Amino acid sequence: MSLRRLFAVVLRQFYLIRGSLARLLPIFAWVLVDVVLWGFLARYLNSVSGSGFSFTGTLLGAVLLWDFFTRVMNGVTTAFFEDVWTHNFLNFFASPLRVSEYVAGLIVASTATSAIGLAGMLALARLAFGFSFAAYGALFVPFLLVLFLFGIAMGTAATAMVLRLGPASEWLVWPIPALVAPFAGVFYPLSVLPRWMRAVARVLPPAYVFEGLRALLLGGKVPPHALAAGAALAAVDLLLSAWLFAAVYRSAVRSGLLMRYSAESVS
């Protein structure tokens, strides 16, 4: 793998974002709206519950972590869509660029934009609501790592789906975080779910993160084996998604399907 070619993919994304306010604003805008909305909701629940339990850590913390996952996934898919929208995808692979370098470049670009967005979220949550991930201690790092790996895996799998089904399937990608969230138990414990949904949750890495988050904030301990299981599942998902993208790409090259990304329509 050539780091120079990988960096070229990242540099293209940087120039796209730098040259367009419409691309720059989403890195901050929607996540900041979520922080404000859920922050005030948590403050309201604290005022009416009278239980002494703080909803800020559970609700606002969950929103911040879930938005981080969504930013990571969308960072990969949006960078890919930029090439689909501009019919530039075929040009990449007319060059010596390898598919592994292309995907790695998307991942690095997504990591950078997600880190910037996360920093903005943390700053606003701290200033406006006094919330800090320092309350989670050292577990903050593995929580983020599991969500990061799963976000990259879902983003890579989503790009493979669009590559196989064509540009019109883009609309299938955007609802993915909303479809995963009920099974992951972002805002409620998995115990409230029916049995079949709990079975699905067991194979979703975020479910282990948010169960651990609630256990930690309720004064308990996060079972090390549960967090390790979430990390292992995320790593497996990442490997499977990389294999899937490579397999779909090879199939698209052999069948000529790749040509549809360089024209408005292909007969």
C-alpha positions as CSV (number, residue, x, y, z in Angstrom):
1,M,0.0,0.0,0.0
2,S,1.3,3.4,-1.0
3,L,0.9,6.1,1.7
4,R,1.3,8.7,-1.0
5,R,-1.6,7.5,-3.0
6,L,-3.7,7.0,0.2
7,F,-2.9,10.6,1.2
8,A,-4.0,11.8,-2.3
9,V,-7.5,10.4,-1.6
10,V,-7.5,12.2,1.8
11,L,-6.2,15.4,0.2
12,R,-9.0,15.4,-2.4
13,Q,-11.6,15.3,0.4
14,F,-9.9,18.1,2.2
15,Y,-10.0,20.3,-0.9
16,L,-13.7,19.5,-1.4
17,I,-14.6,20.5,2.2
18,R,-12.4,23.5,2.2
19,G,-13.9,24.9,-1.0
20,S,-17.5,24.4,0.0
21,L,-19.4,25.8,3.0
22,A,-22.2,23.4,2.3
23,R,-19.8,20.5,2.9
24,L,-18.2,22.1,6.0
25,L,-21.3,23.0,7.9
26,P,-22.7,19.4,8.3
27,I,-19.6,18.4,10.2
28,F,-20.8,20.6,13.0
29,A,-24.4,21.7,12.4
30,W,-26.5,18.6,12.9
31,V,-24.5,17.2,15.8
32,L,-24.7,20.6,17.6
33,V,-28.4,20.6,17.1
34,D,-28.6,17.2,18.7
35,V,-26.5,18.3,21.7
36,V,-28.8,21.3,22.3
37,L,-32.0,19.4,21.9
38,W,-31.1,16.4,24.1
39,G,-29.2,18.6,26.6
40,F,-32.3,20.6,27.3
41,L,-34.5,17.5,27.4
42,A,-32.2,15.9,29.9
43,R,-32.2,19.2,32.0
44,Y,-36.1,19.1,31.9
45,L,-36.2,15.5,33.0
46,N,-33.8,16.3,35.9
47,S,-36.1,19.0,37.0
48,V,-39.4,17.0,37.0
49,S,-38.2,13.6,38.1
50,G,-37.2,14.5,41.6
51,S,-35.3,11.2,41.9
52,G,-31.9,12.7,42.2
53,F,-30.9,10.7,39.1
54,S,-29.1,12.7,36.4
55,F,-30.4,12.2,32.9
56,T,-27.6,14.3,31.5
57,G,-25.1,11.5,31.6
58,T,-27.4,8.8,30.1
59,L,-29.3,10.8,27.5
60,L,-26.7,13.4,26.4
61,G,-23.8,10.9,26.7
62,A,-25.7,8.4,24.6
63,V,-26.5,11.0,22.0
64,L,-22.9,12.1,21.8
65,L,-21.6,8.5,21.3
66,W,-24.3,7.6,18.8
67,D,-23.7,10.8,16.8
68,F,-20.0,9.9,16.8
69,F,-20.8,6.5,15.3
70,T,-23.1,8.1,12.7
71,R,-20.5,10.7,11.8
72,V,-17.9,8.0,11.2
73,M,-20.2,5.9,9.1
74,N,-21.4,8.9,7.0
75,G,-17.9,10.1,6.7
76,V,-17.0,7.0,4.7
77,T,-20.2,6.9,2.7
78,T,-20.3,10.6,1.9
79,A,-16.7,10.6,0.7
80,F,-17.6,7.7,-1.6
81,F,-20.8,9.5,-2.8
82,E,-18.8,12.6,-3.7
83,D,-17.1,10.5,-6.4
84,V,-20.4,8.9,-7.5
85,W,-22.1,12.3,-7.7
86,T,-19.3,13.8,-9.8
87,H,-19.0,10.7,-12.0
88,N,-15.4,10.6,-10.9
89,F,-15.2,7.1,-9.5
90,L,-13.9,5.5,-12.7
91,N,-11.1,8.0,-13.0
92,F,-9.6,6.8,-9.7
93,F,-9.2,3.3,-10.9
94,A,-7.8,4.4,-14.3
95,S,-4.8,5.4,-12.2
96,P,-2.4,3.1,-10.3
97,L,-4.6,3.5,-7.2
98,R,-5.4,0.2,-5.5
99,V,-8.8,-0.5,-4.0
100,S,-7.3,-0.9,-0.6
101,E,-5.6,2.5,-0.8
102,Y,-8.9,4.1,-1.9
103,V,-10.9,2.6,1.0
104,A,-8.1,3.4,3.5
105,G,-8.2,7.0,2.2
106,L,-11.9,7.2,2.8
107,I,-11.4,5.8,6.3
108,V,-8.7,8.3,7.2
109,A,-10.8,11.2,5.8
110,S,-13.8,10.0,7.9
111,T,-11.6,9.7,11.0
112,A,-10.5,13.3,10.6
113,T,-13.9,14.8,10.1
114,S,-15.4,12.7,12.9
115,A,-12.8,13.8,15.3
116,I,-13.4,17.4,14.5
117,G,-17.2,16.9,15.0
118,L,-16.6,15.1,18.3
119,A,-14.5,17.9,19.6
120,G,-17.2,20.4,18.8
121,M,-19.9,18.2,20.5
122,L,-17.8,17.8,23.6
123,A,-17.0,21.5,23.8
124,L,-20.7,22.5,23.5
125,A,-21.8,19.8,26.0
126,R,-19.2,21.0,28.5
127,L,-20.0,24.7,28.1
128,A,-23.8,24.5,27.9
129,F,-24.6,21.6,30.1
130,G,-21.6,20.9,32.2
131,F,-21.2,17.4,30.8
132,S,-17.9,15.8,30.3
133,F,-16.8,12.3,29.2
134,A,-14.3,12.4,32.1
135,A,-17.1,10.9,34.2
136,Y,-16.6,7.7,32.3
137,G,-13.0,7.5,33.2
138,A,-10.7,5.3,31.1
139,L,-13.6,3.5,29.6
140,F,-14.3,6.4,27.4
141,V,-11.5,5.2,25.1
142,P,-12.8,1.6,24.5
143,F,-16.4,3.0,24.1
144,L,-15.3,5.2,21.3
145,L,-13.0,2.6,19.8
146,V,-15.8,0.0,19.5
147,L,-18.2,2.6,17.9
148,F,-15.4,3.8,15.6
149,L,-14.7,0.3,14.3
150,F,-18.3,-0.5,13.8
151,G,-18.9,2.9,12.1
152,I,-16.1,2.2,9.6
153,A,-17.5,-1.3,9.1
154,M,-21.0,-0.1,8.4
155,G,-19.7,2.7,6.1
156,T,-17.6,0.3,4.1
157,A,-20.4,-2.2,3.8
158,A,-22.8,0.6,2.7
159,T,-20.4,1.7,0.0
160,A,-20.2,-1.9,-1.3
161,M,-24.0,-2.0,-1.4
162,V,-24.1,1.2,-3.5
163,L,-21.3,0.0,-5.7
164,R,-23.2,-3.3,-6.4
165,L,-26.7,-1.9,-6.7
166,G,-25.9,1.4,-8.4
167,P,-26.1,5.1,-7.5
168,A,-29.9,5.0,-7.1
169,S,-29.5,2.8,-4.0
170,E,-27.9,5.7,-2.1
171,W,-31.2,6.3,-0.3
172,L,-30.8,2.9,1.4
173,V,-27.7,4.1,3.2
174,W,-29.0,7.2,5.1
175,P,-31.6,5.3,7.3
176,I,-29.1,2.7,8.5
177,P,-28.2,4.4,11.8
178,A,-31.9,4.9,12.6
179,L,-32.6,1.2,11.9
180,V,-29.7,0.0,14.0
181,A,-30.5,2.3,17.0
182,P,-33.6,0.5,18.4
183,F,-31.6,-2.8,18.5
184,A,-28.5,-1.2,20.0
185,G,-30.5,0.1,23.0
186,V,-29.1,3.6,22.7
187,F,-31.6,5.2,25.0
188,Y,-33.0,2.3,27.0
189,P,-31.8,-1.1,28.4
190,L,-32.0,-4.2,26.2
191,S,-34.1,-5.8,28.9
192,V,-37.2,-3.9,27.6
193,L,-36.9,-5.4,24.1
194,P,-38.7,-8.5,23.0
195,R,-36.7,-11.7,22.8
196,W,-36.1,-11.6,19.1
197,M,-34.7,-8.0,19.2
198,R,-32.4,-8.9,22.1
199,A,-31.1,-11.8,19.9
200,V,-30.2,-9.3,17.2
201,A,-28.7,-6.9,19.7
202,R,-26.2,-9.6,20.8
203,V,-24.4,-9.4,17.4
204,L,-24.3,-5.6,17.4
205,P,-21.2,-4.0,19.0
206,P,-23.0,-0.8,20.0
207,A,-25.4,-2.7,22.3
208,Y,-22.4,-3.7,24.5
209,V,-21.2,0.0,24.6
210,F,-24.6,1.4,25.7
211,E,-25.3,-1.3,28.2
212,G,-21.9,-0.6,29.7
213,L,-22.6,3.1,29.7
214,R,-25.8,2.7,31.7
215,A,-24.2,0.2,34.1
216,L,-21.3,2.7,34.7
217,L,-23.6,5.7,35.3
218,L,-25.8,3.7,37.7
219,G,-22.8,3.0,39.9
220,G,-22.0,-0.5,38.7
221,K,-19.1,-1.9,36.8
222,V,-18.8,-2.7,33.1
223,P,-18.1,-6.4,32.7
224,P,-14.8,-6.7,30.9
225,H,-15.9,-9.7,28.9
226,A,-18.9,-7.8,27.5
227,L,-16.8,-4.9,26.3
228,A,-14.3,-7.3,24.9
229,A,-17.1,-9.1,23.0
230,G,-18.3,-5.8,21.5
231,A,-14.7,-5.0,20.4
232,A,-14.3,-8.4,18.9
233,L,-17.6,-8.2,17.0
234,A,-16.6,-4.7,15.7
235,A,-13.3,-6.1,14.5
236,V,-14.9,-9.0,12.7
237,D,-17.5,-6.7,11.1
238,L,-14.7,-4.5,9.9
239,L,-12.8,-7.4,8.3
240,L,-16.0,-8.7,6.7
241,S,-16.9,-5.3,5.3
242,A,-13.4,-4.9,3.8
243,W,-13.7,-8.3,2.2
244,L,-17.2,-7.5,0.9
245,F,-16.1,-4.2,-0.7
246,A,-13.1,-5.9,-2.4
247,A,-15.3,-8.7,-3.7
248,V,-18.0,-6.3,-5.0
249,Y,-15.3,-4.2,-6.7
250,R,-13.8,-7.2,-8.4
251,S,-17.2,-8.3,-9.6
252,A,-18.0,-4.7,-10.9
253,V,-14.7,-4.6,-12.8
254,R,-15.3,-8.0,-14.5
255,S,-18.9,-7.3,-15.4
256,G,-18.4,-3.8,-16.6
257,L,-20.7,-2.5,-13.9
258,L,-18.1,0.1,-12.9
259,M,-18.9,2.0,-16.1
260,R,-22.2,3.2,-14.6
261,Y,-20.2,5.5,-12.3
262,S,-18.8,7.5,-15.2
263,A,-22.1,8.4,-16.9
264,E,-25.6,9.6,-16.0
265,S,-27.1,6.3,-17.4
266,V,-25.8,3.1,-18.8
267,S,-27.8,1.0,-21.1
